[in-house]
């Protein structure tokens, strides 16, 4: 009798943890893009490595991850369109981009690998706007995080010819106004560019990899630590910056065990109770 009871308890625990794992992961999705092999300018080393490492970290955190390397314009657009459908209704959606980008007349553009950008007029047809990326996560019901690791001095800017009208091309990306439940993180503050280093990852990605998976680190403190890491790594030459409008409650990308336990009462208990055949919530907690 005692053995049967123990088997039943173990079986119930397995079902509980399976249910919790499903709840923890099913609403977490991510799109990761790393552009290294540009056809018209010199290849940059880090983005491909950065995308692979960030994708692996997010998978370990329970995200459903799509990683795209060296995206052309068509592939970039297709990835965002597909991700928009996947992310609809998700609890948390993350987009990570590493590669070239630029600001033109106050708008931000991410540059696919097949862009030529002979003139500034081609920006709208050959690149992907940051607004397009934000539109892809607009239907997420919870937190939206966009991480932009825009690289070095943009070689496209140096060779682009003006198309008659006056233009304003800034260094790095322009600032934005975030909407609710959105955090956009730049690898360098607005108007600045990220430093290139002779290592497998950029300083910004190194910082993300160091802190993303740290249990119990609230998201605001997470990005503060990333910023401090990058400043120290680059001797103060590069400082990441965040534009955010986050909920009042603390947000954890990698909750600690204690945090998970505190959230248990918020689960749809009665549905779980019917599935597991427990008589009451109090009885289950006592076990």
N, C-alpha and C positions, 0 to 999 in steps of 0.2 A: 504493500500500500504506500509506504514511504517512498519507495523507488518510483512508483507511478506518479506520485505527486511531484517528485523532483524532475522527472521527465517533462511533466506538464509545465512546470515553472520555466524550465529551460526553453521549451518550445515557445511559450508566450514571450519570453525575453527576446528570442530570435525574431519573432514577428514584430515586436515593438521596435527593435533597433533597425529592422528592415524598413519599417514604416517611417521612422525618423530620418533614415538616410535618404529615402525617396523624397520626403518633404524638404530636406535640406538642399538637395541637388537639382530637383526638377525645375525650379524657378530661377536657376542661375545660368546665364548664357553669355558667351563672349565671342567676339570676332577680333582676330589678331592679324595684322598685315605688316609685313616687312619688305620694303623695297630697297634692294641693293644694286641690282644689275640694270642700270639705266642705259638705254641704247645711244643716247646723244651726248652724255657727259660721263665723266670718269665714275667707275664703280665705287661704291662705298662699302666698307667691310662690315660694319656692325649690324645694320638693320636685320639681315637674315638671321644672324645669331640671336639678336634681341627677341625677334618674333618667336623663334623656336623655344627659347628659355621661358619667356613670359607665358606662352601657350601651355607649356608643361606645368608651370607653377599654378596657373588657373585650374588646370585639370585636377591637380592634387587638392585644390580647394573646393572641388565639387562642381565646377563649372562644366557645362557642355560647350566645348571650344571648337571653333573653326579657325585654322591657320592658313593664310594665303601668302605665298612668297612671290615677289617680283610681279606685282599685279599691273597689267596693262589697263588702259582706260575701260575697256569692255569688261575685263575681269574685276576691276575695282567696283564698277557700277553693279555688276551681277552679284558680287559678294554682299554689297550693302542691301540690295533688293531682297535677296534671300534671307539675310539676317533680320531685316525688318519684319518679315513674317514669323521667323523663329522667336524673336524677342517680344512679340505682341503678348501682353499680359504677364510677362516674366516679373519675378520679384526683384532681380538685379540683372542689369545688362552692362557689359564692359566692352568698349572698343579701344584697342591699342593700335597705334600706327607709328611706325618708324620709317623714316625716309626723308626725301626732300619736300619742302613746303615753302610757301611765300605769302606775303600780304601785298595786295594790289588794290589801290584806291579804297582802302578800309575793309576789304573782304579777304578772307583767308582761303587759300587753295592748297590742297595736297596733290602731289605730282606723281602720276603713274609712270611706269618705267618706259613706256613708248612715247612719251611727250616730246615734242620738238621745241615748242615755244620760241619760234623764230621771231615772233612779234608779240606784244602784250595782248593783242586782240585775240590770240589763240588760247588765252587762259581759260575762257569760259567753255571752250569746246574740248580742250585736251586735258583738263584737270578735274579734280573732284573738290567741290566746295565743302568747307566745314559745316555749312548749313545743311548740306545733303547728308552728312554723317549724323548730325543731330536729328534730322528728320527720321532717320532709320531707327532711332530708339525712342521716338516720340510716343509710341503706344505701350511702352513698358509701364506697368502699374506701380512699380517701386522705384528703386534708386537706379540712376543712369550715370555711368562713369565713362568719360572719354579721355584717354591718355595719349598725348601727342609728343613724340620724340622727334622733332624736326631738326635736321642735321646741318651743321656747319654753315659756312657761307654758301649761299645758293648759286651754283654756277650758271643756272638758267638766267638769273637776273643780269649777269654780266654780258650775256650775248643777245638778250632780247632787244629788238628794235621797236621804238614807239610807233604806233599806228596813226600818226597825225595828231590826235588829241593829246593834251598833256596828261601825264600819268604820275602816280605817286606810289613807289615801291618801297616798302619798309623792310628793315632787317628783321627776320623772324616772322612771327605772327602778330596780328592785331588783337587787342583785348576784346572780350565779348560780354554780353549781359546774360547771365544764366537764368533759366526758368526753374520753377520748383522741382526738387528732387533730382537736380543735375549737378554733377561735379565735372569740370573740364580742367585737366592738368596739363600745363605746358612744361616741356623740359627746360625751358629758359623763359624768363619774364618777357612780357610783350615788348616787341621791338628789338629783342636780342636773339642770338643764335646759339645753339648748343655747341660745345667744344668737341672736336674730334680727338680721340685718344688712341694710342697704339695698344689696344687690348681687345678681348673678345666682345665686350659689351660697352655701351656708352655709360658715362657716369650716372645718368638718369635711370637707365635700365638696371644698372648695378644696385642703385638705391631701392628701386621697386622690388627686385629679387631679394634683397636683404630683409625687407619689412612686410611685404604683402602677406606672407604666410605666418606672420608672428601672431600667435593666439591671443585674443583679448585686447588687441590694439585697435582702439576706436579710430574711425577713418580720418578724422581731422588730425589726430596725433600721428597717424601713419604718414600722411603727406608732409607734416612738419618734419618728421624724421628723415624722410626722403630728401626734402629741401636742404636740411642741415648736412646730410651726407654728401650731396652734390657740391655744396659750397666748399666743404672741407676738401673734397676730392680735387676740385679745380682751383684751389687757393683763392676762392672768392670770385672767380671770373664768371661763374654760371650759377644762377639761382632759379630753380623751378618756381612756378607760380600757379595758383589754383583760382578758378572762378567757380563759385559754388552757391547753391541755395538748397541747403540740406534740411531735413526734418528736425524737429526739436529733440526727438529721442536719439540716443547714441546709436551709431551704425557700426557694425562689425563685419568685415569681410571674412575674417577667420576667428569665429567666436571661440572663447575658451570653454572648457568643460563646464565651469561654473556658470558661464553665460547661457549655455544651452539648457542647463537645469532650470535656471530662472525663467526660461521661455517656455518650459513644458506646459504650464497651465494655460497658455494661449493656444495650444493645439485644439483641433476639433475633437475634443475628448469623447463626446457621446458617439460619434461615428466610429472611432477607434474601439470604444468599449463594446459596441455591438459586434464588431469584427472579431474581437478577441474573446468574447464571451465572459468578460469580467462583470462582477455584480455591481461594482461601484468604483468611482474614482478613488475614494479613500482606501478601499480594499487593495486596489492595484498599487497605490503609492506605498502602502505598508509592506507589500511584498518585496 
